[in-house]
C-alpha cells in the first residue's frame, strides 16, 4: 500500500514543480502619467529566500534605486521579480527612470 501511494505521489509532485512559473515581471505604475522614460536608469536589488528573509530588506526601494542611478527627478518606476529554484528564491529589482 505504501509503495502505491509513493508511486502516485511522485508524478503529482513532479507535475506541481514543473508547472511552477520561472520568471514573473511585475511592471510598476509610473509616478507621472504619460511621462517619458528619462535618460538615466537606477536599480536596487534584493534576494528573498523562502519568503521569510530578504538580503537587503528595506534597502530595495525607489529612493535607493534613484540614488544608485544618480536620478533627482523620477519619471517611471518598474518592479521586476524573478523566481528561482521553484519559487524558493526570488530576485526582486526596483528600477527607476528619470533625470
Residue pairs with C-beta under 8 A, 6 or more apart in sequence:
17 86
20 83
20 86
20 87
21 83
21 87
22 83
22 84
23 82
23 83
24 81
24 82
24 83
25 80
25 81
26 79
26 80
26 81
27 78
27 79
27 80
28 77
28 78
28 79
28 94
29 77
30 75
30 76
30 77
31 74
31 75
31 76
31 77
32 75
32 76
35 75
35 76
36 75
37 75
37 76
37 97
38 71
38 73
38 74
38 75
38 76
38 97
38 98
38 99
39 99
40 69
40 70
40 71
40 97
40 98
40 99
41 69
41 95
41 96
41 97
42 65
42 66
42 67
42 68
42 69
42 70
42 71
42 95
42 96
43 65
43 68
43 69
43 93
43 94
43 95
43 96
44 56
44 59
44 60
44 61
44 62
44 64
44 65
44 68
44 93
44 94
45 56
45 60
45 91
45 92
45 93
45 94
46 54
46 55
46 56
46 57
46 59
46 60
46 91
46 92
47 54
47 55
47 56
47 89
47 90
47 91
47 92
48 54
48 55
48 89
48 90
48 91
48 92
49 55
49 88
49 89
50 88
50 89
51 90
54 60
54 92
60 92
60 93
60 94
61 94
62 74
62 77
62 94
62 96
64 94
65 71
65 77
65 94
65 95
65 96
66 72
66 74
66 96
66 98
69 96
69 98
71 96
71 97
71 98
71 99
72 98
72 99
73 98
73 99
74 96
74 97
74 98
75 97
75 98
75 99
76 96
76 97
76 98
77 94
77 95
77 96
77 97
78 94
78 95
78 96
78 97
79 92
79 93
79 94
79 95
80 92
80 93
80 95
81 90
81 91
81 92
81 93
82 90
82 91
82 93
83 89
83 90
84 90
84 91
